[in-house]
């Protein structure tokens, strides 16, 4: 570990509050400073610093430390003020007040004009936000004072404020963004934000560093690590060896194939979080509901029935995942757990090879194979692709597997042109806030964030509207379960497994969240020496 500077903190500094207690949601409570650490950024380098333009792990994991949002989601899943505090005036009106002292890295204060501008970016097609979905329901965003902004929605939406804890609520300086023009978010233009870290040296595709903002306005974080250097090896053996040797100090989303070597590591500790703290779903995205083999719901149902989810969880994920039959994971359930547990048990049907064969016999011969894309640089993707292909072939669904390099595969999530000719591909998807409704709405809602294939269902649209407006938790849960039942029948996505949070830390490091918040929470500010 690159401990160029390791020093005990003074009693005064130690008395400062931290953003989350060292409890079940964090690996520990740090007490000392560290000059520099090297962190694993999953499967590829970051393409840019504006997370809402990509919505993927590398960009979000890095930008979470740079660009704060109106609201903050903490490791214990609580929502607290980020750049602003809030008041829900009525079902469609939210007032946001910029917090005292909130300022950008250049020392300029955050103004209502910056907030109005930042939220408006999501309705500007030239800015390419894939987190536009919550903003489709926005009627107006108005500055009501130098430090106050009012958001009026067209219809009630219980998920709105939680969405403001993610890229949809990130705050950028208006003057800098406009001056950067087309270079915004790139090495030439960067970003101007308010977070505890800011961009350091960045050589695209080779290295990216963030450095501590020593003039950070918020005293809720210790910021004990001066700089974080991001790396992105793809081979699981390389990842494990680098962590065991101290070349890489830590990281999330440890490849399952690396877990065995890291569980017995003497260099650090591998933490596998609880299923109740995980938001991720590993699923197959159906890319087209109008043409191709998967446009027939029967083929989607047969494929889902053929997949061995329990086998995937144990063999491919080394026990670091649970079988999943919906995009609603255990970790997303924060209310009326009995209702959601009963529904989860009901839809958790056993693998049915013979039933799938019978469906495909009724379907008859397909016009062409299902074109299935996977990332060639990911051993996990390759293993999952082989398992899904084997299951499909076993029940008579022909597959054509296409491997794509990481940059082309990443483009599937934000570039419609990249998806042409692809019927289905993998995602390890996630939600911003802890809400089952958000996960279903993002996949099934008209024009929604993750509705890549153009799924439409008038009944679902009505149920989503009603659920977002429902204030009684039991009634709302029943509406969400009804939506989930339609999801399981129509399968706009085909869920596979729900991964738990996997984080590795070197022995000289502690403090990382063990819950799934690291894409929206400034996690680097929680790290330090034990």
C-alpha positions as CSV (number, residue, x, y, z in Angstrom):
1,X,0.0,0.0,0.0
2,X,1.3,3.4,-0.9
3,X,1.4,4.8,2.6
4,X,3.7,7.8,1.9
5,X,2.1,9.5,4.8
6,X,0.5,7.7,7.7
7,X,-0.2,9.7,10.8
8,X,-2.5,9.6,13.8
9,X,-5.1,12.3,13.9
10,X,-5.4,14.8,16.7
11,X,-8.1,14.5,19.3
12,X,-9.8,17.5,17.8
13,X,-9.9,16.1,14.3
14,X,-11.1,12.7,15.6
15,X,-14.1,14.5,17.2
16,X,-15.5,15.5,13.9
17,X,-18.7,13.6,12.9
18,X,-18.5,11.0,10.1
19,X,-21.1,10.4,7.4
20,X,-21.8,6.9,8.7
21,X,-21.1,5.1,11.8
22,X,-18.6,2.2,11.8
23,X,-21.3,-0.5,12.1
24,X,-22.8,-3.2,9.9
25,X,-22.8,-0.8,7.0
26,X,-19.1,-0.1,7.0
27,X,-15.9,-2.1,7.3
28,X,-14.6,-0.1,10.1
29,X,-13.8,3.4,11.4
30,X,-10.5,4.9,10.2
31,X,-8.1,6.8,12.5
32,X,-5.2,7.8,10.3
33,X,-4.3,9.6,7.1
34,X,-3.1,7.9,3.9
35,X,-1.3,9.7,1.1
36,X,-2.5,7.6,-1.8
37,X,-4.4,4.4,-2.6
38,X,-5.1,2.5,-5.8
39,X,-8.6,1.4,-6.4
40,X,-10.2,-1.1,-8.8
41,X,-12.9,0.3,-11.0
42,X,-14.6,-2.8,-12.3
43,X,-14.4,-3.7,-15.9
44,X,-13.1,-0.7,-17.9
45,X,-11.8,2.9,-17.6
46,X,-14.2,5.8,-17.2
47,X,-15.2,7.5,-20.4
48,X,-16.1,10.8,-18.7
49,X,-16.9,12.5,-15.4
50,X,-20.5,13.4,-16.1
51,X,-22.1,10.2,-14.6
52,X,-25.6,10.9,-16.0
53,X,-24.3,10.6,-19.6
54,X,-23.2,7.0,-19.0
55,X,-25.0,5.5,-16.0
56,X,-22.4,2.8,-15.6
57,X,-20.1,1.7,-12.8
58,X,-16.7,3.3,-13.7
59,X,-18.2,6.8,-14.2
60,X,-20.6,6.7,-11.3
61,X,-18.1,5.1,-8.8
62,X,-15.6,8.0,-9.5
63,X,-18.1,10.8,-9.9
64,X,-19.8,9.9,-6.6
65,X,-16.8,11.5,-4.9
66,X,-16.7,14.6,-7.1
67,X,-20.2,15.8,-7.9
68,X,-22.7,15.9,-5.1
69,X,-26.4,15.7,-5.5
70,X,-29.3,17.6,-3.9
71,X,-29.9,14.6,-1.6
72,X,-27.5,12.1,-0.2
73,X,-28.1,8.4,0.3
74,X,-25.9,7.0,3.2
75,X,-24.5,3.6,3.8
76,X,-27.5,2.8,6.1
77,X,-29.8,3.8,3.2
78,X,-31.1,6.9,5.0
79,X,-31.7,10.0,2.9
80,X,-30.2,13.2,4.3
81,X,-29.4,16.6,2.8
82,X,-26.7,16.7,0.2
83,X,-26.1,20.1,-1.4
84,X,-29.6,21.1,-0.2
85,X,-32.2,20.3,2.4
86,X,-35.8,19.7,1.3
87,X,-39.4,20.1,2.3
88,X,-42.3,18.2,0.6
89,X,-45.0,20.9,0.5
90,X,-47.6,18.7,-1.1
91,X,-47.9,15.6,-3.3
92,X,-46.3,17.4,-6.3
93,X,-44.3,20.2,-4.8
94,X,-40.8,20.1,-3.3
95,X,-38.8,23.0,-1.9
96,X,-35.0,22.7,-1.8
97,X,-32.8,25.1,0.2
98,X,-29.1,25.2,-0.5
99,X,-27.1,24.4,2.6
100,X,-25.0,27.1,4.3
101,X,-21.5,27.2,3.0
102,X,-22.1,24.9,0.0
103,X,-19.5,25.9,-2.6
104,X,-17.8,24.6,-5.7
105,X,-14.1,23.7,-5.9
106,X,-13.2,27.2,-7.1
107,X,-14.7,28.7,-4.0
108,X,-17.8,30.1,-5.7
109,X,-21.1,29.5,-3.7
110,X,-23.8,27.2,-5.1
111,X,-26.7,29.3,-6.2
112,X,-30.3,28.6,-7.0
113,X,-29.4,29.4,-10.6
114,X,-26.9,26.5,-10.6
115,X,-29.5,24.1,-9.2
116,X,-32.1,25.1,-11.8
117,X,-29.5,24.8,-14.5
118,X,-28.3,21.4,-13.3
119,X,-31.8,19.8,-13.1
120,X,-32.6,21.3,-16.5
121,X,-29.7,19.5,-18.2
122,X,-31.7,16.3,-18.1
123,X,-34.3,17.8,-20.5
124,X,-31.6,19.0,-22.9
125,X,-31.1,16.3,-25.6
126,X,-27.6,17.7,-26.4
127,X,-26.4,16.8,-22.9
128,X,-27.3,13.1,-23.4
129,X,-28.7,12.3,-20.0
130,X,-29.8,8.7,-19.6
131,X,-31.2,9.7,-16.1
132,X,-34.0,11.8,-17.8
133,X,-36.8,9.6,-16.6
134,X,-37.6,11.3,-13.3
135,X,-37.5,14.7,-15.1
136,X,-40.2,13.6,-17.6
137,X,-42.7,14.2,-14.8
138,X,-41.3,17.7,-13.9
139,X,-43.7,20.6,-14.6
140,X,-41.3,23.4,-13.5
141,X,-38.1,24.1,-11.7
142,X,-38.0,27.7,-10.3
143,X,-35.6,29.7,-8.3
144,X,-37.6,31.2,-5.5
145,X,-34.7,33.0,-3.9
146,X,-30.9,33.1,-4.1
147,X,-30.6,29.8,-2.2
148,X,-34.0,28.3,-2.7
149,X,-35.6,26.3,-5.6
150,X,-39.1,24.9,-6.0
151,X,-39.8,21.7,-8.1
152,X,-43.3,21.1,-9.2
153,X,-44.2,17.7,-10.6
154,X,-47.0,17.0,-13.1
155,X,-48.1,14.0,-11.0
156,X,-47.3,12.7,-7.5
157,X,-44.2,10.5,-7.4
158,X,-43.0,9.0,-4.2
159,X,-39.7,8.1,-5.8
160,X,-38.8,11.6,-6.8
161,X,-36.7,12.7,-3.8
162,X,-34.8,9.4,-3.7
163,X,-33.9,9.9,-7.3
164,X,-32.4,13.2,-6.4
165,X,-29.7,11.3,-4.5
166,X,-28.3,10.0,-7.8
167,X,-27.1,11.4,-11.1
168,X,-30.6,12.9,-11.7
169,X,-30.0,15.3,-8.9
170,X,-26.2,16.0,-9.4
171,X,-25.3,19.7,-9.1
172,X,-22.8,21.4,-11.6
173,X,-21.7,25.0,-11.8
174,X,-23.6,26.7,-14.6
175,X,-20.8,29.1,-15.6
176,X,-18.1,26.3,-15.9
177,X,-20.4,23.9,-17.7
178,X,-21.4,26.5,-20.4
179,X,-17.8,27.6,-20.8
180,X,-16.6,24.0,-21.3
181,X,-19.1,23.4,-24.1
182,X,-18.5,20.1,-25.9
183,X,-15.4,19.4,-23.7
184,X,-17.5,19.2,-20.6
185,X,-16.7,16.1,-18.6
186,X,-13.6,15.3,-20.7
187,X,-9.9,15.9,-19.8
188,X,-10.1,19.1,-21.7
189,X,-13.2,20.5,-19.9
190,X,-13.6,18.5,-16.7
191,X,-16.4,19.4,-14.4
192,X,-16.9,21.9,-11.6
193,X,-18.7,20.4,-8.6
194,X,-18.9,20.6,-4.8
195,X,-17.6,17.2,-3.6
196,X,-14.9,16.1,-1.2
197,X,-12.6,15.2,-4.1
198,X,-11.8,16.8,-7.4
199,X,-10.1,15.6,-10.6
200,X,-6.4,15.0,-10.6
201,X,-4.2,13.7,-13.4
202,X,-6.2,12.0,-16.1
203,X,-4.7,10.1,-19.1
204,X,-7.8,8.5,-20.8
205,X,-7.5,4.8,-21.0
206,X,-4.3,4.7,-18.9
207,X,-4.8,6.4,-15.6
208,X,-7.3,8.6,-13.6
209,X,-6.7,10.2,-10.3
210,X,-9.0,12.1,-7.9
211,X,-7.4,14.3,-5.2
212,X,-8.8,15.6,-1.9
213,X,-10.6,18.9,-1.9
214,X,-8.9,20.6,1.0
215,X,-11.4,23.4,1.0
216,X,-14.4,21.1,1.1
217,X,-17.4,22.9,2.6
218,X,-18.9,20.1,4.6
219,X,-17.4,18.9,7.9
220,X,-19.3,15.6,7.9
221,X,-16.4,13.7,6.4
222,X,-12.8,13.1,7.5
223,X,-11.3,12.8,4.1
224,X,-8.2,10.9,5.4
225,X,-7.0,9.8,1.9
226,X,-5.3,12.4,-0.1
227,X,-5.6,10.8,-3.5
228,X,-7.2,7.8,-5.2
229,X,-5.8,6.3,-8.4
230,X,-8.1,4.1,-10.4
231,X,-7.1,1.0,-12.4
232,X,-9.2,-1.5,-14.3
233,X,-7.6,-4.9,-14.9
234,X,-10.1,-7.4,-16.3
235,X,-8.6,-10.8,-15.8
236,X,-9.7,-12.2,-12.4
237,X,-6.3,-13.7,-11.6
238,X,-4.6,-10.4,-12.3
239,X,-7.1,-8.7,-10.0
240,X,-6.5,-11.2,-7.2
241,X,-2.7,-11.1,-7.6
242,X,-2.6,-7.3,-7.6
243,X,-4.7,-7.2,-4.4
244,X,-2.7,-9.9,-2.7
245,X,0.6,-8.1,-3.6
246,X,-0.6,-4.7,-2.5
247,X,-0.5,-3.2,-6.0
248,X,-4.3,-2.6,-5.7
249,X,-5.5,-1.5,-2.3
250,X,-9.2,-2.2,-2.7
251,X,-12.3,-2.2,-4.8
252,X,-15.9,-3.2,-5.2
253,X,-17.5,-5.8,-7.5
254,X,-14.7,-8.2,-7.1
255,X,-14.8,-10.8,-9.9
256,X,-16.4,-14.0,-8.6
257,X,-13.4,-15.9,-10.0
258,X,-11.1,-13.8,-7.7
259,X,-13.0,-14.5,-4.5
260,X,-11.4,-17.8,-3.6
261,X,-7.9,-16.3,-3.7
262,X,-9.0,-13.2,-1.8
263,X,-11.0,-15.0,0.9
264,X,-7.7,-16.4,2.2
265,X,-5.6,-13.3,1.5
266,X,-3.0,-12.2,4.1
267,X,-2.8,-8.8,2.5
268,X,-6.3,-7.7,3.3
269,X,-9.9,-8.8,3.8
270,X,-12.7,-9.6,1.4
271,X,-16.1,-8.5,2.7
272,X,-19.2,-10.1,1.3
273,X,-22.3,-8.0,2.3
274,X,-25.7,-9.1,3.3
275,X,-28.4,-9.8,0.7
276,X,-30.6,-7.3,2.5
277,X,-28.0,-4.6,1.7
278,X,-27.7,-5.3,-2.0
279,X,-29.5,-3.4,-4.8
280,X,-28.0,-5.1,-7.8
281,X,-29.7,-7.4,-10.2
282,X,-27.8,-9.5,-12.8
283,X,-30.2,-9.8,-15.7
284,X,-30.7,-10.2,-19.4
285,X,-32.0,-7.1,-21.2
286,X,-34.4,-7.9,-24.0
287,X,-33.5,-5.3,-26.7
288,X,-36.5,-5.5,-29.0
289,X,-40.2,-6.3,-28.5
290,X,-41.3,-5.7,-32.0
291,X,-39.1,-8.0,-34.0
292,X,-36.7,-10.9,-33.6
293,X,-37.1,-14.2,-31.7
294,X,-37.6,-12.6,-28.3
295,X,-40.5,-10.5,-29.5
296,X,-42.5,-13.6,-28.8
297,X,-43.2,-13.7,-25.0
298,X,-43.3,-17.4,-25.1
299,X,-39.6,-17.6,-26.1
300,X,-38.7,-15.3,-23.3
301,X,-40.7,-17.4,-20.8
302,X,-39.1,-20.6,-22.1
303,X,-35.6,-19.1,-21.8
304,X,-36.3,-18.0,-18.2
305,X,-37.6,-21.4,-17.3
306,X,-34.5,-23.1,-18.7
307,X,-31.9,-21.1,-16.7
308,X,-30.3,-22.7,-13.7
309,X,-30.3,-19.7,-11.3
310,X,-29.2,-21.7,-8.2
311,X,-26.3,-23.2,-10.1
312,X,-25.2,-19.8,-11.3
313,X,-25.3,-18.4,-7.8
314,X,-23.2,-21.2,-6.4
315,X,-20.8,-22.1,-9.2
316,X,-20.2,-18.8,-11.2
317,X,-20.7,-16.3,-8.3
318,X,-18.9,-18.5,-5.7
319,X,-21.8,-18.0,-3.3
320,X,-21.8,-14.3,-3.6
321,X,-25.3,-14.0,-5.1
322,X,-28.8,-15.3,-4.7
323,X,-31.2,-16.6,-7.4
324,X,-33.4,-13.8,-8.7
325,X,-36.8,-13.9,-10.4
326,X,-37.6,-10.2,-10.5
327,X,-35.6,-6.9,-10.6
328,X,-36.8,-6.4,-7.0
329,X,-34.0,-7.6,-4.7
330,X,-34.2,-8.1,-1.0
331,X,-32.1,-5.0,-0.4
332,X,-34.7,-2.8,-2.1
333,X,-37.5,-3.7,0.3
334,X,-37.7,-1.1,3.1
335,X,-41.4,-1.2,3.9
336,X,-44.2,-3.9,4.2
337,X,-41.6,-6.7,4.1
338,X,-44.2,-9.4,4.7
339,X,-46.1,-8.5,1.5
340,X,-42.9,-8.4,-0.6
341,X,-41.5,-11.6,1.0
342,X,-44.7,-13.5,0.2
343,X,-44.6,-12.3,-3.4
344,X,-40.9,-13.2,-3.7
345,X,-41.5,-16.8,-2.5
346,X,-44.4,-17.2,-4.9
347,X,-42.5,-16.2,-8.0
348,X,-39.4,-18.2,-7.1
349,X,-40.3,-21.2,-9.3
350,X,-38.0,-24.1,-9.9
351,X,-36.1,-24.6,-13.1
352,X,-38.4,-26.4,-15.6
353,X,-36.6,-27.9,-18.6
354,X,-39.5,-30.0,-19.7
355,X,-42.0,-27.1,-19.4
356,X,-39.7,-24.9,-21.5
357,X,-39.3,-27.6,-24.2
358,X,-43.1,-27.8,-24.4
359,X,-43.4,-24.1,-24.9
360,X,-40.8,-24.1,-27.7
361,X,-42.6,-27.0,-29.3
362,X,-45.7,-24.9,-29.5
363,X,-43.7,-21.9,-30.8
364,X,-42.1,-24.0,-33.6
365,X,-38.9,-23.3,-35.5
366,X,-37.6,-19.8,-35.1
367,X,-36.8,-17.6,-38.1
368,X,-33.3,-17.0,-36.8
369,X,-31.2,-17.5,-33.7
370,X,-31.3,-15.2,-30.7
371,X,-28.3,-12.8,-31.0
372,X,-26.7,-12.6,-27.6
373,X,-24.0,-10.1,-26.7
374,X,-21.5,-10.4,-23.9
375,X,-18.3,-8.5,-22.9
376,X,-15.2,-10.4,-24.1
377,X,-13.1,-8.7,-21.4
378,X,-15.2,-10.1,-18.5
379,X,-14.6,-13.7,-17.4
380,X,-17.9,-13.4,-15.5
381,X,-19.7,-12.4,-18.7
382,X,-18.1,-15.2,-20.6
383,X,-19.1,-17.8,-18.0
384,X,-22.7,-16.4,-17.8
385,X,-23.0,-16.4,-21.6
386,X,-22.0,-20.0,-21.8
387,X,-24.4,-21.0,-19.0
388,X,-27.3,-19.1,-20.7
389,X,-26.5,-20.5,-24.2
390,X,-26.3,-24.1,-22.8
391,X,-29.7,-23.6,-21.1
392,X,-31.3,-22.2,-24.3
393,X,-29.9,-24.9,-26.5
394,X,-31.2,-27.5,-24.2
395,X,-34.8,-26.5,-24.7
396,X,-34.5,-25.7,-28.4
397,X,-33.7,-22.0,-28.5
398,X,-30.9,-21.4,-31.0
399,X,-28.3,-18.8,-29.9
400,X,-25.7,-16.8,-31.7
401,X,-23.2,-15.5,-29.2
402,X,-21.4,-12.3,-30.0
403,X,-18.5,-11.1,-28.0
404,X,-17.8,-7.3,-27.8
405,X,-14.8,-5.4,-26.4
406,X,-15.6,-3.4,-23.2
407,X,-16.0,0.0,-25.0
408,X,-18.4,-1.4,-27.5
409,X,-20.3,-3.3,-24.9
410,X,-20.6,-0.2,-22.7
411,X,-22.1,1.6,-25.6
412,X,-25.1,-0.7,-25.6
413,X,-26.4,1.1,-22.5
414,X,-26.4,4.6,-24.0
415,X,-26.2,4.4,-27.8
416,X,-29.3,3.0,-29.6
417,X,-27.2,2.5,-32.8
418,X,-24.9,0.1,-30.9
419,X,-27.8,-2.1,-30.1
420,X,-28.9,-2.7,-33.7
421,X,-29.0,-6.4,-34.4
422,X,-28.6,-7.4,-30.8
423,X,-31.6,-9.2,-29.2
424,X,-30.3,-9.6,-25.6
425,X,-27.3,-8.7,-23.5
426,X,-26.2,-8.7,-19.9
427,X,-26.6,-6.0,-17.3
428,X,-25.6,-5.8,-13.6
429,X,-28.2,-3.2,-12.9
430,X,-28.9,-1.1,-9.9
431,X,-31.3,1.4,-8.3
432,X,-30.4,4.7,-6.7
433,X,-32.8,4.7,-3.8
434,X,-34.1,1.8,-1.7
435,X,-37.5,1.3,-3.4
436,X,-38.9,-1.7,-5.3
437,X,-41.1,0.7,-7.3
438,X,-38.0,2.5,-8.7
439,X,-36.5,-0.7,-10.0
440,X,-39.7,-1.8,-11.8
441,X,-40.5,1.7,-13.1
442,X,-37.0,2.0,-14.6
443,X,-37.5,-1.2,-16.6
444,X,-41.3,-1.1,-17.4
445,X,-42.2,2.5,-17.5
446,X,-43.0,4.2,-20.9
447,X,-39.7,5.7,-22.1
448,X,-38.0,4.8,-18.9
449,X,-34.3,4.8,-18.1
450,X,-33.8,1.0,-18.6
451,X,-36.6,0.3,-21.0
452,X,-34.2,-0.3,-23.9
453,X,-36.6,-2.6,-25.9
454,X,-39.6,-0.3,-25.8
455,X,-41.8,-2.4,-23.6
456,X,-45.3,-0.9,-23.4
457,X,-48.3,-2.0,-21.3
458,X,-51.2,0.4,-20.5
459,X,-52.1,-1.5,-17.3
460,X,-48.5,-1.2,-16.0
461,X,-48.4,2.5,-16.8
462,X,-51.6,3.0,-14.8
463,X,-50.4,0.9,-11.9
464,X,-47.1,2.8,-11.8
465,X,-48.9,6.1,-11.7
466,X,-51.2,4.9,-8.9
467,X,-48.3,3.4,-6.9
468,X,-46.2,6.6,-7.1
469,X,-49.1,8.6,-5.7
470,X,-50.1,6.1,-3.0
471,X,-49.3,7.3,0.5
472,X,-50.5,4.2,2.4
473,X,-47.5,1.8,2.5
474,X,-49.6,-1.5,2.4
475,X,-51.7,-0.3,-0.5
476,X,-48.6,0.9,-2.3
477,X,-46.9,-2.5,-1.7
478,X,-49.8,-4.4,-3.2
479,X,-49.7,-2.2,-6.3
480,X,-46.0,-2.8,-6.7
481,X,-46.5,-6.5,-6.3
482,X,-49.2,-6.4,-9.0
483,X,-46.7,-4.7,-11.3
484,X,-44.1,-7.3,-10.4
485,X,-46.5,-10.1,-11.3
486,X,-46.9,-8.6,-14.8
487,X,-43.1,-8.3,-15.0
488,X,-42.6,-12.0,-14.3
489,X,-45.2,-12.9,-17.0
490,X,-44.0,-10.5,-19.7
491,X,-40.2,-10.6,-18.9
492,X,-39.0,-7.3,-20.4
493,X,-35.8,-8.4,-18.6
494,X,-34.9,-11.9,-17.6
495,X,-33.4,-11.8,-14.1
496,X,-30.7,-14.2,-13.2
497,X,-29.1,-13.6,-9.8
498,X,-28.8,-10.8,-7.2
499,X,-25.2,-10.2,-6.3
500,X,-24.2,-9.2,-2.8
501,X,-21.8,-6.3,-2.2
502,X,-18.2,-7.5,-2.5
503,X,-15.4,-5.2,-1.3
504,X,-11.8,-5.9,-0.7
505,X,-9.6,-3.7,1.5
506,X,-5.8,-3.9,2.2
507,X,-4.8,-4.4,5.8
508,X,-3.7,-0.7,5.9
509,X,-7.1,0.5,4.9
510,X,-10.6,0.6,6.4
511,X,-14.0,2.5,6.3
512,X,-15.6,1.4,3.0
513,X,-19.4,1.0,2.9
514,X,-20.5,-2.6,2.8
515,X,-23.9,-1.7,1.3
516,X,-24.7,-0.8,-2.3
517,X,-24.3,3.0,-2.1
518,X,-20.9,3.5,-3.6
519,X,-22.2,4.7,-7.0
520,X,-24.0,7.7,-5.4
521,X,-22.2,8.3,-2.0
522,X,-18.7,9.9,-1.6
523,X,-17.1,6.7,-0.3
524,X,-13.5,7.8,-0.7
525,X,-14.1,10.4,2.1
526,X,-14.9,7.5,4.5
527,X,-11.6,5.7,3.9
528,X,-8.4,5.9,6.0
529,X,-5.9,3.9,7.9
530,X,-7.2,1.7,10.7
